[in-house]
């Protein structure tokens, strides 16, 4: 029996929100949970003390854990509930009350309609809004509606037998329609505003609140302005659109991610508008193939070579050339019309983004798996004709914008994959703007001067992202410091600059090494080079933003003064914008879907 290696698993687990599924040795689900921070939540099951007897029994049976990343904690909760309803794992049944989803109900047949909590069958006449992820979310929303619109939430018997206003009116939570302190016309205007808010058509309401907040601030009524700001943020939180649940119909969503010679196909299965399951596959393909090629081959093999259910719609992450042919073949096998599409909107676009996010995350986990990394180290040893397998790799890269805020990155890999605790950045000073050679020389001198003083660990191979000029800088630094037992390798992009066509430069032999595109050793080199590039760019952007002492929004292309003003009016503050998802950012009238994605990416550079 294979023992689950919790330490290795946690080392490569993301800190993003999502759902985790714990399985036993037979592959049967034990428990499904959700987390705001997957790494922290899953790690809590493997601490040395403080676990309950039930949790200890659960952990003892774990043989594997599957992860599904979501765009937010609320999506994670909804997906968790969907999966629990679908699979009913034994530990969820023991520890959770699996109720139906709660709704908000507006009895609009009355003279003075009420807004109330509802769970169960929808038999009454009126409007239902939801489902909400939890009863707490409904109660928070009802409380918010009371504060903003002062709509009654009492039951009919209480309402019809009042002779004077109740406490809710005294604390400005109700306009007291029970004793007709408000006329029906005005009250129904408030009801319509509440309906607009619950339907997500609240742009006018939000604009009015933002205008009132600015007016309060202008008159130095900061307490009132702060209260309105908090209301705006609460409105945004409760009206966050969900990609995990919503809409209708059946669809399979297919995402594809490709990096460093590895590929992940991630499928999400939607039935009746709900995500009921996911699956990750890692086919072996040539680096020269594109994501579209992989998806095209996958769809044909998955649906045509086996007796699998074919839904009415297949949503893919990348456009494919033979979509029409596949569509006709699958429609024929299904016996009904089928649509394959990459350009989708609304909930379907949310499913598509979520699937692609998970494809990228699963691929990152696969690349970081210990077995896969070790195999690549073995291949790299053979490719470079090394007598001893390297244990520690370091790679340097330079990032700047026309010479501004130059940053050098140093990333480290060992047999466990990326060793992020040893990552370092170097802010480059005192060199000519845009002089990458001087920047590389300074970064390497600072890094290896410390090594000469006994600080840090020595790499077996030093990779330099660049050609012969950059490699020369590394050799000069090592020679100056009298360090002669580190292998230096340059990573030069090919003529076409396509992944898989890199050339390795070995200064010891004056050879340029071109590895096969399917070489695991080359994939390892690509992985460490891509990671150093990402880490350098992230550091450069952070330094540039700090140096300019400007709003984070000012560095985003396409976000000018007007859009910044609209974003701040809509959300109330920069932190609120940072915590919002793409769907929320799109709600600002001047922000398109593409620009919302750019804003989200710029504010979350590490995701």
Secondary structure by P-SEA (a helix, b strand, c coil): ccccaaaaaaaacccccbbbbbbccccccccccccccaaaaaaaacccccccaaaaaaaaaccbbbbbbcccaaaaaaaaaaaaaacccaaaaaccccccbbbbbbcccccbbbbbbbccccccccccccccccaaaaaaaaaaaaaacccccccaaaaaaccccccccccccccccccccccaaaaaaaaaaaaaaaacccaaaaaaaaaaaaaaaaacaaaaaaaaaaaaaaaaaaaccccccccbbbbbbbbbbbcccbbbbbbbbbccccccbbbbbbbbbbccccaaaaaaaaaaaaccccccccccbbbbcccccaaaaaaaaaaaaacbbbbbbccccaaaaaaaaaaaaaaaaaaaaaaacaaaaaaaaaaaaaaacccccccbbbbbbbbbccccbbbbbbbbbcccccccccbbbbbcccccccaaaaaaaaaaaaaaaaaaaccbbbbcbbbbcccaaaaaaaaaaaaaaccccbbbbbbbbcccccccbbbbbbccccbbbbcccccaaaaaaaaaaaaaaaaaaaaaaaaaaaaaccccccccccccaaaaaaaaaacccaaaaaacccccccccccccaaaaaaaaaaacccc
